[in-house]
Each structure stands twice: as C-alpha cells, then as structure tokens.
Amino acid sequence: MLSLALGLLAASSSAAPSAPASPDDTVARMKSRGELVWGGDVQGGEPYVYEDPKDPKHLIGFEVDIADALGRRLGVRARFAQAEWSNLVPTLERGDFDVIMNGLEDTPERRDRILLSKPYFVFGETLAVRRGQKQHTLDELRGHRVATLNQSYAYEFLAKFPVERVLYEGVSEPYTDLELGRVDGVLLDHIIANRYGCVRKDVECVAGDVTRGTYIIGIRKDDRRLRQAIDDALDAMVSSGELRRILEHWALWDERQDALAKVVPAPSAAPGNDVSNKTIAPDSSSTLLGPEPVRHFGPPDAALFLGGALITVALSVSAFAIALPLGLVLALGRLGRSNVARWLSSAYIEVFRGTPLLLQLYVLYFALAPVVKLGPMTAAILGLAFNYASYEAEIQRGALLAVPRGQAEAARALGMSRWQALRHVLLPQSMRIALPSMTNDFVALLKDSSLVSVITVVELTKRMTIAAVDLRGWLVPGIACAALYFAMSYPLARLAVRLEQKLKRDQHPEPR
C-alpha cells in the first residue's frame, strides 16, 4: 500500500506543470510544447464549457470553440484544464495554466491581480424575481435577500444597493431557492438567467439589463507578451467575423455584442438608478432561448462516475498508506523519552488536528507553490495523509498505553532491547487493539477526500456536481454518488464492527 502511495506521488509530481521560470516566457514555453492550456470549471455548465450529451468524455461549448480558434491563430493546440471556478485566479497565479477563460468577468479586483485580455463577450445582468412578486427593481428589493454567484461582477454591483447578498457556487441553485422563497431576487448574467432561471414557470425575469459587463481572458501579471498575442488574436477574430460566427452558432449573438468592435465595456449603472427601462432589451432570439434538451443519466455518465470513484479510492488508499506509519512515528514520539520529540510530535498533532483539512489543502497547493510546487494529486494525497496522521497518532498512542505494562517488563527480562520489545511484543498487541478505530478512520478519510476538488482533482463528488448541472437536477446524480460512496464504505464499516466484536472476546480464557 505504501509503494502505491509513493508511485502515485511520483507520477503526480512529474505530471505537474512547472511554474514560469522567468517573467514573460510563457509564449515561448507554449510554442515549444505546442499547446495553449486554459483553465475553467466544467461545473459552470452549458453553454460555456460542458460535457457533450452524446459523448460526456468530450467537451463542447462556445468558450471551447473560442479557445480552439485562439489556439489556431497562435499556432498551437488548445487544451482544457479543470479547476474550481472560485479558485481560477490563484490556480493561474501558481502556474497551472497559461490563461483562464470561463465566464470570467472584468472586475476591479481582477484588474489589480492579473492581466485581462480584450473582451470576447458582452453580457447583461438580468434580475429575476418570483412570478407575481411586487418588487421588480433592486431599489424595491431594499432589505430583501438577493442571490448571486460568489466573486462575480453581479456580487460587486449588488454592494451598491441596500440588499442582503446571498452567495452561491452553482448556477441553478439560486433560482431553486427563489422559487422556494428563500431569496427574493436573483441577479446573474443573462446567459445564465435565460437557461437556468427564466425558463422556470415560477420565475419572472425583468425585461432589460440592470447593467452590463464583459467576459475576458485572464493572464498572469508578468505575461505581457502573451496578453498581446491573445489580444491580437481576438482582434483578428472580431475583424474576420469568426467570433460572431461562433456566438451565432451558440445563439449568443445579440445587440450587446456590437460593443466588441470597440472593445470598450459599456459603463455600469450608478447605484440607485433603475436602468431596466433605459437599456435595450435582449433580442427575441436571446430572450426566448431556453436550455438544450435535458439529457438523462446513462451508461456514459455511469462510466465517468466509476472513474471518479476509482480516483477517490486511489486517493484514500494512498493517503492512508502514508498516514499510518507517520501516525505511528508521532505516537512513539509522544511516548518517548526525548523532550524535543515529545514537543514536536504534540505540536504536529495539535496543529493538524486543530485546523480544517480544507485550509491545509489550500496551504499545500497554493500558499507553498512559490517554494515547492506540488501537483494536484500529490497535494491531495499529502494533505489527507498529514491531516489523518494526527488522528492515527492518538489512536495508536492510546492502543500502546492499553497494552499491560507487564508485557514490556517481560520483554526486557528476556533481554530484548526497547526496539525489539516494541516490534515483537507491544506493536502486535497495540495494532490489534487499534485496528477497529483505524478502519473507521479510513471510512472517514474516504468521505473527506471529496474536499480535494478545490485543488483541481475531479473525484467522485466533483463528478456528481458536474453531472448535476448538465442533467438539470441533483436527485439522480446525488443518488448515484451516494450509492458509490456507500458501496465503498459499507464493507469497511462492517469490517470495523466485526473486528470490534472479535476483539471483545477473551482470546485466552482462563480454565475453569
């Protein structure tokens, strides 16, 4: 098991992209490897980048077409790389991609942090309310709950109004909560509203744009040559009509896109002004456009779910293979004679046991990237292993203390050294005591592995969220995901119960 973990760590490290060696050399490296790597999140769904209903292993979407067109004009092949949408910017900064493009909006915060390309799409913010509701403007929603996406242009725009901003990570959940009365309005890009909100019978989309913004491509601060190359390619796509043809193919071209020729975003509305009646409403093709026909869960989806389950198992087994011996070392350190070893072991256990696993993953993957750049699988395995080693240490320490002291004294009386007594007498008995608890810990680790999706690993839970967006529902993907987790964890849980029952019995009963 330990050899499997080390093999996965080595493979992940060798596969991890290297950070930029020097400023502004991304174009040269991109040309040498023959591909433009662009980051996005498949969970964003149709029509950005999503799995082809006919072949879920193949990605389609208007941004896929734009990326392919950019790659051709730059003389390379475009390759998509998965990342959590909320982490696109930090993942770009650590060097995992050349660029990011996934409904990324031009905001002041992003301008301060990364370079932004010229726009490739102009969007309008659409306000949605419950059908029959009296409030139809943000001013009228004063004091009410208005939903939007985290880190979005709409989120920053809503700060100008006296409303309570409610944040979501997915595109369909805000409209579900609007129908259920948990929020009183939703402000999102018109692409999202048209497909996930306006088509619902209990949701009413207010005519006109509350404000407008632009989608851009994100580039690292030092990659000015790459930004110029991207801008030149976008200019060529606009002037040749290729960008318009791509947007028309996806039924996304409307009067808003006339601003692309000027590559100047339209000004935002001032706070407190209702511009819904002052802007031109979307044309009929955009307003009436609904989502693509909903596909159903089928064999291709099942195959992808099984692939996600295999990744979950590989992560869990590899992490636990590291956590067990590391936990034993920490337990022995706490029980040893050295004050330094006791202090270091105690400090490790308290730090890793007292801080969230999610925070530890962020630190390993993002915060340490300038010092040591770990691949996604490597960071995921190490993050889980380091965290669970602290729990294993306490389990094994307790098990060692549960072994009768006379066992150690008997070993010493037989002339054994401390190491020999530990290896041949104490550890075999303590491991037998700790085994049920360790089995339970492995089940917990199996489920906690779902957190690694934040560092670009597409395991079972992330696969479920992607499928839920494409299938327009959480029930079937959720049941499939739960069934696979149950199939993986239940046998282990039963094993733990059997071990506990077996160990309760006296293995050497006294003769009567």
N, C-alpha and C positions, 0 to 999 in steps of 0.2 A: 504493500500500500504506500509506503514511504517512497519507493522507487517511482511509482506512478505520479506522485505529487511532484517529485523533483523533475521528472520528464516533462510534465505539463508546464512547470515554471520555466524550464529552459526553452521549450517551444514558444511559450508566450513572450519571453524576453527577446528571443531572436526575431519574432514576427512583429514586435512593436516598432512603429515608425520612430525614427530618430529626430530629436529636436533640431531646429535650424542651427547649423554650425556657425554661421555668421550672418549679420543683418543683410536682408535683401538678396539672398541667394536662392530663394525658393523657386524662381523661374528656371534657373539652371538645373536644380535637382529634379524639378518637374519634367523638364525636357529629357533628362538623362534616363529617368525611369519610364517615360512615355505615358504618363497618366496624370490627370488633374483629380486629386482626391477632395471631394466635397462632403461636408458633414451635414446631417439632417436627422430628423426623427420620423420614422415610418408611422408612428402613432398619430401624427398630425392628420393622416388620412387623405382621402380624395378631396380636391384634385391636385394637391401639392406633390407628394410622393407617396405611393401606396402600392400594395401588392396586387398584381393583375388577378382579377377574379377567375380568369381562365387558367392561370398558372401562378399561384401565390409565391413561387420562388423567383418570379420576375417582377421587377419594379417598374411602374409607369407613373405618369403624372406630368403636368405642364413644367414643373421645375426639373424633372428628369430630362425632358426634351430641351430645355434651355441649357442645362449643364452639358448635354451631348453637343449642342450647337457651339457652345463656348469652347469645348474641348477640340472640336474640328478646326475652329478658327485659330486655336493656339497650337495646333499640330500634335495634339495628344489625345488620349482616350480619357473620358470622364468616368470616374469610379466613385460610387456612393459609399459612405461610411456611417454607420448607425451611432447615434448619441442621444442622450436625454435632451429634449428641447431646451429646458431651463439651464442646461449646462453647456450649450453650444459654444458660448463665448469663452469660458475658461478652458474648454477642451481644445478650442482653436489655439488659444494662447500657449498651451503646453506642447503644441506642435503635432497633434494627431491628424490634422487635416491641412490642406493648402488654403481652403476657403470654407465658409459656411453659407448655406442658402436653404432656407426652409420657412418661408413666410416671415423672414427677419425684417423687422420694421426699422425705419430711420428714427432713432430717438437720441436725445442729447446724451444720455448715459452711454449709449453705444459709440457715439462720436468721440467721447472722451477716452474710450477704452481701446477701440480698434479702428482700422481704416474702413470706410464704407465706399462701395462702388456707386456708379450712377444707377438710378432706379431702373428696374425692369418691369415693374407693375405698379399701378396707382390704385389704391383701394379706398373705399369709403366706409366710415364707421356707421353701422346700422343699429339703431335702438329697437329692441324687441320688448314687448310687454304682453301680459296676458290678454287674451281676447275679451273685450268688454270692459277692460280696466279704464278708469277715468284719466289717469296720468299718461301723457304721451310725449313729454319732453323731460329733459334732465332737470330743468328748474322745477317742474311739477313733482318730480320724484324726490324733492328735498326731504332728507331724513329717512329715505327708504333704502332698501338693500338692492344694489345693482351689481350684477355678476360680470366678470370679465376674466381674461386669461392673465396669469402671472407674467411679469416682465414684458407686457405688451404695450403698444402705443395707446390703446384704449385705457389701460390701467393708469398711465401717467396723465392722460387727458381728464379722466374722471376726478383726479385730485383737485381740479379747478372748481368742482361743484360740491355742494353740501350733501353728499350722499355717502352711504356706507359701502365701501368697495368690498366685494366678496370674491375671493380668488379661486380659480380652478386650474387644473393641469390639462384636462381634456376638453374637446370642442363640443361634445354633445351633452355633457352633464349640466352645464349652466341652463340649457333650455329645458331639461328634465325638471330641474328644481324650480324653474319659472312656472311650468305647468302645475307643479305640486304646491305652489305658493310659498316656497322657502325663500325666494327672492322676488323682487317686484319689477325688475328690468334686467336686460342683458345688452351690453354694448360690445360688439365684436365686428371684425372686418366683414364686408358684405359677402365675400366668398363663403365664409363660414356660416353667416346668417342664412344665406339663400339655400344652403344644402342641409343644414342641421337644425335650423330654427323656424324659418318662415313656412316650411312645408308641414309643420305640425298644426293640427286643427285648433288647438287651444292657444296658439301663439300668434300674435299680430306684430308684423314688422312695420314700423313707422316709415312712411314714404320719405325719401331724400336722405342725404348723408348728413350726419351730425358734424362730421369733419372728415378730412381726407389725409392720407399719408402714402408712403411708398415702401415697396419691398426692395431691399438692396442685398448685395453680397458682402459678407464680412471677411476682412483680410487682416492679418496681423499688422501691428503698428509699423514694423520695420520693412514690410514687404511692399514698398512703394512701386517698384518695377512691376510687380505682379498686379497691383491695382491698376496701373496704367495699361497693362496688357488686357486686363478684364474690361476696363472702360472702353478701350479701342474696339474690342470685340463686340461689346454691347452697342456701341455707336454704329458699327457695321451691320449688326443685326437689325437695328432700327431703320437705317437708311435703305437697306435692301428689302425691307418688308418681311424678313424672316421672323422677327419677333412677333409681328402682328399675325402672321400665319399660324404660329404656334398657339397664340392666345385664342385665335378664332377656332382652331381645331378643338380646343377645350371649352369653347363657348364662353370665353372670358373677355373678349374684346368689347368695350363699350366706350362711350364718350369720355370717360375718365382718362383713357389711355392716350388721348390727344396730347396730354402734357408730356408724354415720353419723348416726343421730338424736341422739346425744350429742355428735357432732363432737369426741370426745376419743380420740386414738390409744391402743390397748392398750399397756401397759408392755412394754418389751423384757425378754428373759430375761437373768438375771445370768450373767456368764461362768462357765463350768464346770458349769452346770446343764443337764441334759438335759430339755428340756420336751416332747420329742416325744410322750411318753405322758401328758402332763398337759394338753395342749390338745385341743380338739375337732377331729377330722379333718374335712377338707372333705366337703361332702355328695356324694352319688353323682353328681349332675349335673356338679359341678365336677371330681371325681376322674376320671371316665370320659371327660370331654370331650377329644376329640382335635382336631387341626388341621382346617381346612377342606380339602376335596378339593384335592389339589395340581394347579395348573393347569400347562399346558405352554407352552413358548416358542412364540409365534405371531406373525402379522403385526403386531398392535398393539405387541408388545414390540419387534419389528424397527424399527417406525417411531420408537419412543422412543429406541432405540439410535442410529438415524441422526440424530435430533435432538441427542443428546448428542455425536455425532461432529462435527456442524456447529458446536456451541459450542466444542469442542476446537480445530477448525481456525480459527475466528474469533479465539479467544484467542491461539493460536500466531502467526498471521499478524500480528495487531495488535501483539503484544508484540515480535516480531522487527522489525517496521517501525520501532519506537522504538529497539530495542537497536542496530541497525546504525549509524544516524547518531550516536547517543550514544557508541557504541564508537569511532567514527572521531574524534570530538572528544577523547575520553580518550587515544587513541593519539597524536594530534597534540600534546596537552598534555604527554605524557611525552617526546616528541621535540623539543619547543620549547625556546626559549632562556630563557624565564622560569622562575626557580626556584620561584616560587609556583605556576605552572601545573603544573610537574612534580610538586611535592609534593602538590598537591590531587588530581591525576589518579592518582598512585601510591596515595595513601591510599584513594581511592574503590575502586580495583581490588582492593586487598588486603582491604578490609572486606567488600565484596560477594562476592569470590571465596573468602574465608576463613570465612564464616558460612553456615549452612544456609539454603537457599531457604525452607523451611518456617518458620523463625524470622523471616525477612524478611516473609513474608506476614502472620504474626501481628502484627508490629510495625506494618505499614501499616494493617491492618484494625482491630485492637483498641487497640494502645498509642497510636496517633496520633488516635484518634477524638475525644478531648476538644479537640484542636487543629484538625484538619482531618478531616472525616468523609467518607470515600470510599465509594462504592457497591461492591458485591461485584465486579462486572465491572471497574470502574476499578482497584480494589486488585489484582485478579488480573493484569490486563494490566501495570500498573506494576511489580508485584512481579517478574513474569517478565522484563520489559524491563530493570529495573535490575540484576537478577542477571546476565542474559546479556550485558549491555553490558560488564561487566568481562571476560568471556571474549572477546568480539568485539574489545575494545580490544587485547588481547595478540596476537590473530590478525592484526589489521590493522597493528599496530606491527611485528611480525615480517615481514610482507609488504613494508612500506615499507623496512625495513632490507635486504631481499633485492634491492631494485632497485639495480643498479650505480650507484655514486656518480657515474660519468661522465655519467649521464643528467641529473642535477641541474646539473652543471657546464656541460654543453652548453646546457641551457635558459638558464642565466644568461648564457652567451656570446652567445646570440641576443637578449639584452636583456629577458628575461622577469623579472617580479617573483617573489618567493617564492610568492605565491598562484597566479600564472599557471603557474609551473613545477609546483606541486603539482597543480593542476587538470588541466592539459593533458598533462603528461608522467609524473609519478610515480604519481598515483592510478590512471589507467587500467591501468598495468602491475601495481601492487600489488594491485588488486582482482582482476585475472586470476589472480594467484598465490594469493590468499586464498579464492577462490570455492569450491574443494572443501571446505576446512575450515569455511567458513561454512554450506555445505549440510549438513554433518554436525552442526553445532551446531543447525541448525533442526530436524533429526530428534530430537535430544536434548531440545530445548525442547518439541516436540510431546508427548513422553512425560512430561516433567516437569510439564506442565500438569495432570496428574492430582492434583497436590497442592492445587490451588485449591479442592477440595471442602471443605476445612476452613474456608473463609470463605463458605460457603453457595452456591457455584456448583455446579450439578448438571451436570457434564460427563460424558464417556463412562465413566470408571472409576466414578464415583459412581452412575451409572445402572446399571452392572453389579452393584454391591453391593446396590442396592435390589432389582433383579430376582432376585438370588440368594436373598434372604430369602423373597420371595414364591413363588418356584419350588421352595423347599426343596432347593436344590442349586447348586453353583458351577460344575459342568462345562459345561453348555450356555451360561449367561451368560458364563462365562470365555472359552469358545471364540469366542463372538460378538464379545466385546470385543477379544480378541487379533486376530481376523480384520480388524476395522475398523482397529485401530492398524497392522496390517501393510499393509493396503490404502492407508493414508495415508502411511506412512513408507517403504515399499519403493521406490516410484518415485523418491523423493528420494534414497534411498541409492544406487540405480543411477545416478542423475544425477551424484552426487558421484564415483562410480567412473569414469564416462565422462569427466568433467571432468579428473580426475587423470591418466587415460591420455592425454587430448588434450594436456594441458599438459606432459607428459613429452617430447613430440615437439619437436624444434627447429623453430620456426616459420619461421626464416630460415636454412636450411642454407648453409654456405659452398660455393661452386662448386668442383668438382674439377678 
